[in-house]
Amino acid sequence: MAARTEEAALGYEQARDELIEVVRRLEAGGTTLEESLALWERGEELAKVCRHWLEGARARLDAALAKSEPDGDEGGR
């Protein structure tokens, strides 16, 4: 359960930056199969964190846009 708390505490930028580093290390090669699998799993976790933040941002934007739209569709009257 501690891993969940750590993931929740990561901000979007932190998770994105770490994900970039994980991808860089995987692309560079030179790691054992076990290390590669661990990196892949970490990358999947980080991608979920990023996706969570982006979905939350989208929901906030949608809510803000809905508030700013006039009631009903009166064609600009």
C-alpha positions in Angstrom: 0.0 0.0 0.0 3.0 2.3 0.5 3.6 2.3 -3.2 0.1 3.7 -3.9 0.7 6.5 -1.4 4.0 7.3 -3.1 2.4 7.3 -6.6 -0.4 9.6 -5.3 2.1 12.0 -3.9 3.9 12.4 -7.3 3.0 15.5 -9.2 2.5 15.3 -13.0 5.9 16.9 -13.8 7.8 14.5 -11.4 6.1 11.4 -12.9 6.6 12.7 -16.4 10.3 13.4 -15.8 10.9 10.0 -14.2 9.0 8.3 -17.0 11.3 10.0 -19.6 14.3 8.7 -17.7 12.9 5.2 -17.6 12.3 5.2 -21.3 15.8 6.6 -22.0 17.3 3.8 -19.9 15.2 1.2 -21.7 16.1 2.5 -25.1 19.8 2.7 -24.2 19.9 -1.0 -23.5 22.7 -2.6 -21.5 20.4 -3.7 -18.7 19.6 -7.3 -17.6 16.3 -8.8 -18.4 15.3 -8.4 -14.7 16.3 -4.7 -14.7 14.5 -4.1 -17.9 11.3 -5.7 -16.6 11.5 -3.6 -13.4 12.0 -0.5 -15.5 9.0 -1.4 -17.7 6.8 -2.0 -14.6 7.9 1.4 -13.1 7.2 3.0 -16.5 3.7 1.6 -16.5 3.1 2.9 -13.0 4.4 6.3 -13.9 2.2 6.4 -17.1 -0.9 5.7 -14.9 0.0 8.6 -12.6 0.4 10.9 -15.6 -2.8 9.7 -17.1 -4.6 10.3 -13.8 -3.3 13.9 -13.7 -4.3 14.6 -17.3 -7.8 13.1 -16.8 -8.2 15.3 -13.8 -7.1 18.4 -15.7 -9.5 17.5 -18.5 -12.4 17.2 -16.1 -11.6 20.6 -14.5 -11.4 22.2 -18.0 -14.7 20.7 -19.1 -16.3 21.9 -15.8 -15.0 25.4 -16.3 -16.1 25.5 -19.9 -19.6 24.2 -19.0 -19.9 27.0 -16.4 -18.9 29.7 -18.9 -21.4 28.5 -21.6 -24.8 30.4 -21.7 -27.8 28.4 -20.6 -29.5 26.8 -23.5 -28.8 27.2 -27.1 -30.4 30.5 -28.0 -28.1 31.3 -31.0 -26.4 34.3 -29.4 -29.5 36.2 -28.2 
